[in-house]
């Protein structure tokens, strides 16, 4: 029921330093909460646009 590309699309892929994001996995693994808390704070302060880039206002960053 729907376009398979849309139905099976990935909305969000968590960033993990040293795996799919810049940084060192060993540092991240010692305290993942601090990394995730900082990342979520950045996302919230951007109005959520890091997670929903298609709803950005025209000409918006």
HUCOR-V905098 format. One record per residue. N is the residue number from 1. PHI is phi as a letter, one per 30 degrees, with the letter a starting at -180 (999 if undefined). BURIAL is I if it has 24 or more other C-alpha atoms within 12 Angstrom, else O. D_CENTER is the distance of its C-alpha to the mean C-alpha in Angstrom with 1 decimal. Layout:
N:PHI:BURIAL:D_CENTER / N:PHI:BURIAL:D_CENTER
//
This chain:
1:999:O:27.4 / 2:k:O:25.3 / 3:d:O:23.8 / 4:e:O:22.6 / 5:d:O:19.9 / 6:d:O:18.5 / 7:d:O:19.2 / 8:c:O:17.7 / 9:d:O:14.6 / 10:c:O:11.2 / 11:d:O:9.2 / 12:b:O:6.0 / 13:b:O:6.0 / 14:d:O:5.3 / 15:d:O:5.9 / 16:b:O:9.7 / 17:e:O:11.9 / 18:i:O:14.8 / 19:c:O:13.5 / 20:b:O:10.7 / 21:b:O:9.9 / 22:d:O:12.9 / 23:k:O:14.8 / 24:c:O:17.2 / 25:d:O:16.6 / 26:d:O:19.8 / 27:d:O:18.9 / 28:d:O:15.6 / 29:d:O:17.7 / 30:d:O:20.3 / 31:a:O:18.1 / 32:d:O:14.6 / 33:d:O:14.8 / 34:e:O:15.2 / 35:d:O:12.1 / 36:d:O:9.9 / 37:d:O:12.1 / 38:d:O:11.7 / 39:d:O:7.9 / 40:d:O:8.4 / 41:d:O:11.5 / 42:d:O:10.0 / 43:d:O:7.8 / 44:d:O:11.1 / 45:d:O:13.3 / 46:c:O:11.9 / 47:i:O:13.0 / 48:i:O:9.7 / 49:d:O:9.6 / 50:d:O:6.1 / 51:c:O:5.7 / 52:b:O:9.3 / 53:d:O:10.5 / 54:d:O:13.6 / 55:c:O:14.9 / 56:d:O:15.1 / 57:d:O:18.8 / 58:e:O:20.9 / 59:i:O:21.0 / 60:d:O:18.1 / 61:d:O:15.5
//
